[in-house]
Amino acid sequence: MGRCYLFGLFLLLGLLRAGQGLQNVTAQLFGAEAFGTLAAFGDFNADKQTDLFVVRGGNELLIFLADQKEPYFKPKVNLSMKSYEVITSVVPGDYDGDSQMDVLLTTQPQNHVTDELSVIIFWGRNQTLDSNRKTVLNKTFHDEPLVMDFNGDLIPDIFGVTNDSDGPQILIGRNLSWHPAVDTKSKMYIPHSHAFIDLNSDFTADLFLTTLSSSQQIQFETWVNKDGNFSQVGDIKQKPEDVMVVGQSVFADFDGDGQTEHLLPACADAACQKSAIYLSKPGLNQWIPVLQDFRSKDTLWGFVPYKSNQSSTELSIPITLHIGDYNMDGYPDALAILRNTSGSNQQAFLLENVPCNNASCRSIHRMFKVYWELYDLNQIKDAVVATFFDIYEDGILDIIILSKGYFNKDFAIHTLKNNFEADAYFVKVIVLSGLCSNDCPSKVTPFGVNQPGPYIMYTTVDANGYLKNGSAGQLSQSAHFSLQLPYNVLGLGRSANFLDHLCVGIPRPVGEKSVRKQEWTAIIPNSQLIVIPYPHNVPRSWSAKLYLTPSNIVLLTAIALIGVCVFILAIIGILHWQEKKADDREKRQEAHRFHFDAM
């Protein structure tokens, strides 16, 4: 009987897990409001739930606040620009250091009279935005700026090339003063993929630049933060030799060694008939292909080339990978937009990080594999953007896709719930500004501020007893639909072990030689860790608030256990009923025998 019960438990678990896949939940999340251009993420009202920043009609910004009732995202905050202005990017952040979220917009004239971008900062107060409380910067930018923490005060600064300078400048947050940034002789490439992320494993964010050589070839420069100053190190890295079209650089701990790798989507021809993804490890001027096979059956796919000259009704997005660990195995996966090379279809695909199976990637032991057949993902045609997002705040990364075809020329928004690998574990980390702790101005809660630059790394032991590392940078990029989340979800695989070590580092100011980092031990898996680095220069005083998210396997096991209990109770009930019938039959026979003897 025990074996039967055990079999029933595993059968129920198997049936519950058989439904793995992607589930379209757009109606539950947005109702009839599922249209517009998703531009950014951020916890605007500081309720520990991530909100969505959506642009509609080119000149209207709506903030969809997370709610507990359907539809789970509702447009609550609205900003409208002038009719001749087009919003090109949105970057939430605390630009004046009051621990309340402000919103930076870049705009461009609708008729494209000029390619210069104007920057407007709307100042947040009491979790609202007032169209009259804003600052229009007195300089325009050649390209969308990079939001970073240049001077290590944990107030975002604005980096880019302006209309009155050939070299990059930095607008320091809070006092909004202009300064020269780095002394590079190269011209910035447009559209750039600059990044603010630790590239030498010292827990201090460095500066990565996409530039042009004197021969107009794309190249990459690394400026390391030394004592709070950025200094160029190593040789300038050139693009792969056989590449003609270069996409946006992205950064991830691709092979799970605790170091940040540089990933580059690219094409060997102008039409992207032959596409590939390359990887470069820190300190090595070598490109390793991690995906070259873009053929599905008889169909050849490739990246969608960027078109710089667009009319006001069109939006061209650079070739971009959006990174996230969708199956929580500890190795980051990616989402990419690919086009049938015959031009008949364009859609989003999931790229899974798997063990290497060819000689070209053997040195890093990992590669990407394309999931060509994912039903709900394949149903969305004419996709233009695909990114990860934790819809239900449960540590499982779901998918948001923008596609063409909405009736008023806005994009349609699609949301797909991720049901993959429900028995894997994770840790979700968000690092705040640490400008205040419990004594914030206006008694605000300091949970709602996007902070660029912090770096996170963990060490644990996997299910086989081997040491495992993982790392990630927070909000390392902000331009050209990078759509990075204000937190990091780090997969731990199927090992339920505690994290032995979790280290967090923040940028350092000029003249600061010591690294500002703190370490926590024995972190519980499936937890969200909110780190408040206050005060900045005393890491041992930093606090970490831990919120536990029970694993889905606990729920599945409970359901299976309840099912087995119901099954056992049913058997007991049947046996009890049969025994009662037998007793009744015996009583009748006994009664009949008594009357017979009496006669």
C-alpha positions in Angstrom: 0.0 0.0 0.0 2.9 2.4 0.8 4.3 1.9 -2.7 0.9 2.8 -4.1 0.8 6.0 -2.2 4.3 7.0 -3.2 3.5 6.3 -6.8 0.4 8.5 -6.5 2.5 11.3 -5.1 5.0 11.2 -8.0 2.1 10.8 -10.5 0.4 14.0 -9.2 3.7 15.9 -9.2 4.3 14.8 -12.8 0.8 15.9 -13.9 1.3 19.2 -12.2 4.6 19.8 -13.9 3.4 18.6 -17.3 2.0 22.0 -18.0 5.3 23.8 -18.2 5.6 26.4 -20.9 4.6 30.0 -21.5 1.1 31.3 -20.8 -0.3 34.5 -22.2 -1.6 36.6 -19.3 -2.0 40.0 -21.1 -5.7 40.4 -20.3 -5.1 39.7 -16.6 -2.3 42.3 -16.4 -3.5 45.2 -18.6 -7.2 44.6 -19.5 -7.9 46.9 -22.5 -4.8 49.0 -21.9 -2.2 46.7 -23.5 -0.7 49.1 -26.0 2.1 51.6 -26.1 5.9 51.4 -26.0 7.4 50.0 -22.9 10.3 52.3 -22.0 11.5 51.5 -18.5 10.9 49.8 -15.2 10.9 51.2 -11.6 9.1 51.1 -8.3 7.6 54.6 -8.6 5.4 54.5 -5.5 7.9 52.6 -3.2 5.5 49.7 -2.5 8.2 47.0 -3.4 6.4 46.2 -6.6 7.9 47.2 -10.0 5.9 49.6 -12.1 5.9 50.1 -15.9 6.7 53.3 -17.8 4.9 53.3 -21.1 5.0 55.9 -23.9 1.9 56.4 -26.1 1.3 58.4 -29.2 5.0 59.4 -29.1 4.5 62.2 -26.7 2.6 60.8 -23.7 4.1 59.0 -20.7 2.0 56.8 -18.5 3.2 55.0 -15.4 1.3 51.7 -14.9 1.3 51.0 -11.1 1.3 47.4 -9.9 -1.9 46.5 -8.1 -3.3 43.5 -6.2 -6.4 43.2 -8.3 -7.0 42.6 -12.0 -5.9 44.2 -14.1 -2.7 44.0 -12.2 -1.2 47.1 -13.9 -3.2 50.3 -14.1 -2.2 53.6 -15.7 -2.2 56.1 -12.7 0.4 58.8 -13.6 0.3 60.7 -16.9 2.6 63.2 -18.5 1.9 64.8 -21.8 4.6 66.6 -23.9 3.9 69.1 -26.6 2.4 67.8 -29.8 5.6 68.3 -31.9 7.8 66.5 -29.4 8.6 62.7 -29.5 9.8 60.9 -26.4 12.7 58.7 -27.3 13.7 57.3 -23.9 12.7 57.2 -20.3 15.1 56.8 -17.4 13.7 56.8 -13.8 16.0 57.7 -11.0 16.6 60.0 -8.0 18.5 62.9 -9.7 18.3 65.4 -6.7 19.0 63.0 -3.8 15.7 63.3 -2.0 15.1 59.5 -2.1 12.0 60.0 -4.3 11.8 58.9 -7.9 12.2 61.4 -10.6 11.9 60.7 -14.3 14.3 61.7 -17.1 13.0 62.0 -20.6 14.8 62.5 -23.9 12.8 64.1 -26.7 13.2 65.0 -30.3 11.2 67.1 -32.8 8.6 65.1 -34.5 9.6 66.2 -38.0 13.3 65.4 -37.3 14.4 68.9 -38.1 17.4 68.0 -35.9 18.8 64.8 -34.5 19.8 66.5 -31.3 18.0 65.2 -28.2 16.6 67.4 -25.5 16.7 66.2 -21.9 13.9 67.0 -19.4 13.9 65.9 -15.7 10.5 65.8 -14.0 10.9 66.0 -10.3 9.0 63.5 -8.2 7.2 64.5 -5.0 4.9 62.4 -2.8 4.9 59.6 -5.5 3.5 61.9 -8.2 4.9 63.9 -11.1 3.9 67.5 -11.8 4.4 68.7 -15.4 5.3 72.1 -14.0 8.0 70.8 -11.7 10.7 70.1 -14.3 14.2 71.1 -15.5 15.1 71.3 -19.1 18.8 70.9 -19.5 20.6 73.8 -21.3 22.5 71.5 -23.6 21.3 68.9 -26.1 22.8 65.4 -26.7 24.0 63.8 -29.9 22.6 60.4 -28.7 20.6 59.0 -25.8 22.7 59.6 -22.6 24.1 56.9 -20.2 22.8 57.3 -16.7 25.6 56.4 -14.3 27.1 57.3 -10.9 30.2 59.1 -12.0 31.3 60.6 -8.7 30.3 57.8 -6.4 27.7 59.7 -4.3 24.9 57.3 -5.3 23.0 60.1 -7.1 22.6 59.3 -10.8 24.6 61.5 -13.2 24.1 61.9 -17.0 26.9 61.0 -19.4 27.1 61.9 -23.1 28.3 64.1 -25.9 26.6 67.4 -26.0 26.1 70.1 -28.7 28.9 72.2 -27.5 31.7 69.6 -27.0 33.4 66.9 -29.1 34.2 64.8 -26.1 31.8 63.2 -23.5 30.6 65.3 -20.6 29.0 64.5 -17.4 26.1 66.3 -15.7 26.5 65.7 -11.9 23.3 64.9 -10.1 21.7 67.1 -7.4 23.5 70.4 -8.3 23.2 69.7 -12.1 26.7 71.0 -13.0 28.6 70.1 -16.2 32.1 68.7 -16.2 34.4 66.9 -18.7 34.0 63.2 -18.3 36.9 61.1 -19.7 39.7 62.2 -22.0 39.1 59.9 -24.9 40.4 60.8 -28.4 37.8 58.6 -30.1 34.4 59.7 -31.4 31.3 58.1 -29.8 29.5 55.6 -31.9 25.7 56.1 -32.5 23.7 54.2 -31.4 26.1 53.6 -28.5 26.0 50.7 -26.0 28.0 52.4 -23.2 27.8 50.6 -19.9 28.6 51.3 -16.2 29.6 47.9 -14.8 32.4 46.2 -12.9 34.8 44.8 -15.6 37.8 43.9 -13.4 36.1 42.1 -10.5 36.9 44.7 -7.8 33.2 45.4 -7.0 33.5 48.9 -8.3 31.7 49.9 -11.5 33.9 50.8 -14.5 33.0 52.6 -17.7 32.6 50.8 -21.0 32.4 52.9 -24.2 31.4 52.1 -27.8 33.5 54.4 -30.1 34.8 54.8 -33.6 38.4 54.6 -34.7 40.0 57.1 -37.1 39.0 54.7 -40.0 35.4 54.8 -38.8 35.5 51.2 -37.4 33.6 50.3 -34.3 35.7 49.6 -31.3 35.4 49.2 -27.5 37.2 51.1 -24.7 37.4 50.1 -21.0 37.9 52.9 -18.4 38.6 51.3 -15.0 37.6 53.2 -11.8 40.9 53.7 -9.9 40.7 55.7 -6.7 37.4 57.2 -8.0 39.0 58.3 -11.3 38.4 56.6 -14.6 41.6 55.5 -16.4 41.8 53.7 -19.7 43.4 50.3 -19.4 44.5 47.7 -22.0 44.3 47.9 -25.7 41.2 49.3 -27.4 39.2 46.2 -28.5 38.2 45.9 -32.1 35.0 44.3 -33.4 35.3 40.8 -34.8 37.1 40.7 -38.1 34.3 39.2 -40.2 31.6 41.4 -38.8 29.9 44.2 -40.8 26.9 45.1 -38.6 27.4 45.5 -34.9 24.5 45.4 -32.4 24.3 46.6 -28.8 26.9 45.2 -26.4 25.4 43.6 -23.3 27.1 42.2 -20.2 26.5 39.1 -18.1 28.3 36.4 -16.1 27.7 34.0 -19.1 29.7 31.0 -17.8 29.0 31.3 -14.1 32.6 32.1 -13.0 31.8 35.3 -11.1 33.2 37.5 -13.8 31.4 39.8 -16.3 31.6 38.8 -19.9 31.0 41.0 -23.0 28.3 39.7 -25.4 28.0 41.2 -28.9 25.3 40.3 -31.4 26.5 41.0 -35.0 26.0 40.3 -38.7 28.6 39.4 -41.4 26.6 41.3 -44.0 24.5 44.5 -44.2 21.2 42.6 -44.6 22.0 40.2 -41.6 21.6 37.1 -43.7 24.4 35.7 -41.6 24.1 36.5 -37.9 26.1 35.5 -34.8 26.7 36.2 -31.2 30.2 36.7 -29.9 31.6 36.7 -26.4 34.8 38.3 -25.0 36.2 37.6 -21.5 37.8 40.3 -19.4 41.5 40.9 -20.2 41.4 38.9 -23.4 41.3 40.5 -26.8 39.6 37.5 -28.4 36.1 36.9 -29.7 34.4 33.5 -29.1 31.2 32.7 -31.0 28.5 31.4 -28.7 25.8 31.2 -31.4 26.2 30.8 -35.1 23.4 28.4 -36.1 20.3 30.5 -36.9 18.6 27.9 -39.1 15.3 26.3 -38.1 14.4 23.3 -40.4 14.4 25.0 -43.9 14.2 28.6 -42.6 17.1 30.9 -42.1 16.7 33.6 -39.5 18.8 36.6 -38.6 18.9 39.8 -36.6 16.9 42.9 -37.7 19.3 45.6 -39.0 19.0 49.0 -37.4 17.9 51.9 -39.6 19.0 55.3 -38.4 16.9 57.4 -40.7 13.3 56.9 -39.7 10.2 58.9 -40.2 8.3 60.1 -37.1 5.8 57.2 -37.3 8.5 54.5 -37.3 10.8 53.3 -34.6 13.9 51.3 -35.3 15.6 49.5 -32.5 19.2 48.5 -32.5 20.1 44.8 -32.5 19.8 44.0 -28.8 19.9 41.0 -26.5 17.9 41.2 -23.3 19.5 39.1 -20.6 17.9 37.0 -17.8 18.0 33.6 -16.2 14.6 32.3 -17.2 15.1 28.7 -15.9 17.1 29.7 -12.8 19.9 27.3 -13.5 22.6 30.0 -12.7 23.5 30.7 -16.3 21.9 33.8 -18.0 19.7 33.3 -21.0 18.6 35.9 -23.6 15.7 37.1 -25.7 16.3 38.3 -29.2 14.3 39.6 -32.1 15.0 37.6 -35.3 13.6 38.0 -38.8 13.1 35.4 -41.5 15.7 36.3 -44.0 13.1 36.1 -46.7 11.4 39.0 -44.9 8.1 37.3 -44.3 8.1 37.2 -40.5 9.8 38.8 -37.5 9.4 37.4 -34.0 10.9 36.9 -30.6 13.0 33.9 -29.7 14.3 32.5 -26.4 18.1 31.8 -26.4 19.0 29.2 -23.7 22.4 29.1 -22.2 23.5 25.5 -22.5 26.8 23.4 -22.3 29.0 23.9 -25.4 28.8 21.2 -28.0 31.3 22.4 -30.6 35.0 23.3 -30.7 34.5 27.0 -31.2 33.1 27.6 -27.7 35.0 24.9 -25.8 37.2 27.4 -24.0 34.2 28.8 -22.1 32.1 25.6 -21.9 28.8 27.4 -22.7 26.8 28.5 -25.7 23.4 29.7 -26.7 20.7 27.4 -28.1 17.6 28.8 -29.8 14.2 27.6 -28.8 12.5 27.6 -32.2 9.2 26.1 -31.0 7.6 27.8 -28.0 3.9 28.0 -28.8 2.7 31.2 -27.1 6.0 33.0 -28.1 5.6 31.9 -31.7 2.0 33.2 -31.9 3.2 36.8 -31.6 4.0 38.1 -35.0 5.9 41.3 -36.0 7.6 41.5 -32.6 10.0 44.4 -32.2 11.1 44.2 -28.5 11.3 41.3 -26.1 12.5 41.5 -22.5 12.3 39.7 -19.1 10.2 40.9 -16.2 9.2 39.4 -12.9 5.4 39.9 -13.3 4.2 38.3 -10.0 7.2 39.3 -7.9 8.0 35.6 -7.2 11.5 35.5 -8.5 10.6 33.8 -11.8 11.4 35.9 -14.9 8.5 36.2 -17.3 8.5 37.8 -20.7 7.1 41.0 -22.1 6.9 41.5 -25.9 6.1 44.6 -28.0 4.7 44.0 -31.5 3.5 46.1 -34.4 0.0 46.4 -35.5 -2.1 48.2 -32.9 -4.8 50.4 -34.4 -3.5 53.8 -33.4 0.1 53.0 -34.5 1.2 52.2 -30.9 2.8 48.9 -30.2 0.7 46.0 -28.8 2.0 44.8 -25.4 2.0 41.0 -24.7 2.9 39.4 -21.4 3.8 35.7 -21.1 3.9 33.9 -17.7 7.0 31.7 -17.4 6.2 28.2 -16.0 9.6 26.7 -16.7 11.7 24.9 -14.0 9.4 25.6 -11.1 11.6 23.6 -8.7 14.7 25.7 -9.2 15.9 28.3 -6.6 17.0 31.9 -6.8 18.0 35.0 -4.9 16.6 38.4 -5.9 18.8 41.4 -4.9 18.1 45.1 -5.1 20.6 47.7 -3.9 19.2 51.1 -3.0 20.9 54.5 -2.9 21.6 54.4 0.8 21.1 58.2 1.0 19.0 57.6 4.0 17.7 54.7 6.1 14.9 55.4 8.6 15.2 59.2 8.6 14.4 60.0 4.9 13.2 63.5 4.0 9.4 63.9 4.0 9.2 60.5 5.8 9.4 58.7 2.4 10.2 55.0 2.2 13.5 54.6 0.4 12.5 51.5 -1.7 11.5 53.2 -4.9 14.7 54.5 -6.4 16.5 53.0 -9.4 20.2 52.9 -8.7 22.9 52.4 -11.4 26.3 50.9 -10.5 26.0 48.3 -7.7 27.6 45.0 -8.3 26.5 41.6 -6.7 28.3 38.3 -6.5 27.4 35.1 -4.7 29.2 31.9 -3.8 27.4 28.6 -3.1 27.7 24.8 -3.5 25.6 23.2 -6.2 23.6 19.9 -6.0 26.8 17.9 -6.9 28.9 19.5 -4.2 30.9 21.8 -6.5 31.6 25.4 -5.8 29.4 27.7 -7.9 29.7 31.5 -8.5 27.4 34.0 -10.0 27.5 37.8 -10.5 25.5 40.7 -12.0 25.6 44.5 -12.2 22.5 46.6 -11.4 21.2 49.0 -14.1 24.4 49.0 -16.1 22.8 50.4 -19.3 20.0 52.9 -19.8 19.9 53.9 -23.5 18.2 52.4 -26.6 15.6 50.2 -25.0 18.1 48.4 -22.7 15.0 47.8 -20.5 17.0 46.6 -17.6 15.2 45.7 -14.3 16.0 47.7 -11.1 16.9 44.4 -9.4 18.9 41.2 -10.2 17.4 37.7 -10.1 20.3 35.3 -9.7 19.5 31.6 -10.4 20.9 29.0 -8.1 19.8 25.8 -10.0 18.1 22.9 -8.1 20.3 23.1 -5.1 18.5 24.3 -2.0 21.7 25.1 -0.1 22.2 28.4 1.6 24.4 30.9 -0.2 27.7 30.8 1.5 28.6 34.3 0.6 26.8 37.2 -1.0 28.9 40.4 -1.7 27.6 43.8 -2.7 29.8 46.6 -3.9 28.9 50.2 -4.8 30.8 52.9 -6.8 33.5 54.9 -4.9 34.1 58.7 -4.9 37.2 60.5 -6.2 40.1 59.9 -3.8 38.6 56.8 -2.2 41.2 54.0 -2.4 39.3 51.3 -0.5 36.6 49.3 -2.1 33.1 49.9 -0.7 31.6 46.4 -0.3 29.9 44.3 2.3 29.4 40.5 2.6 26.5 38.5 4.0 26.6 34.8 4.8 24.1 32.0 4.9 21.4 33.7 2.7 18.3 31.6 2.4 17.4 30.6 -1.2 14.2 31.9 -2.7 14.5 35.2 -0.9 14.5 38.8 -1.9 17.3 40.9 -0.4 17.0 44.7 -0.2 20.4 46.2 0.6 20.6 49.7 2.0 24.2 50.9 1.9 23.9 53.5 4.7 26.2 55.1 5.4 28.2 54.7 2.2 31.6 54.7 3.7 30.9 52.3 6.6 30.0 49.0 4.9 29.8 47.1 8.2 26.8 49.3 9.0 24.9 48.5 5.8 21.6 46.7 6.4 19.9 44.0 4.4 16.2 43.3 4.6 15.3 39.8 3.6 11.9 38.7 2.3 11.3 35.0 1.8 9.5 33.7 -1.3 8.4 30.1 -0.9 9.4 27.8 -3.8 6.7 26.6 -6.1 7.8 23.1 -5.4 6.5 23.6 -1.8 3.1 24.4 -3.2 3.2 21.5 -5.7 4.2 19.1 -2.9 1.5 20.4 -0.6 -1.1 19.9 -3.4 0.2 16.5 -4.2 0.2 15.6 -0.5 -3.3 16.8 -0.1 -4.3 14.8 -3.2 -2.7 11.6 -1.7 -4.5 12.3 1.6 -7.8 12.6 -0.2 -7.1 9.4 -2.1 -6.2 7.6 1.2 -9.4 9.0 2.8 -11.4 7.8 -0.1 -10.0 4.3 0.2 -10.6 4.3 3.9 -14.2 5.5 3.3 -14.8 2.8 0.8 -13.4 0.1 3.1 -15.4 1.5 6.0 -18.6 1.5 3.9 -17.9 -2.1 2.8 -17.3 -3.2 6.4 -20.5 -1.5 7.5 -22.4 -3.3 4.8 -20.9 -6.6 6.0 -21.9 -5.8 9.6 -25.5 -5.0 8.5 -25.7 -8.2 6.6 -24.4 -10.2 9.6 -27.0 -8.5 11.9 -29.8 -9.4 9.5 -28.6 -13.0 9.4 -28.3 -13.1 13.2 -31.8 -11.6 13.6 -33.2 -14.2 11.1 -31.5 -17.0 13.0 -32.9 -15.8 16.3 -36.5 -15.9 15.1 -36.0 -19.2 13.5 -34.8 -20.8 16.7 -37.6 -19.2 18.7 -40.1 -21.1 16.5 
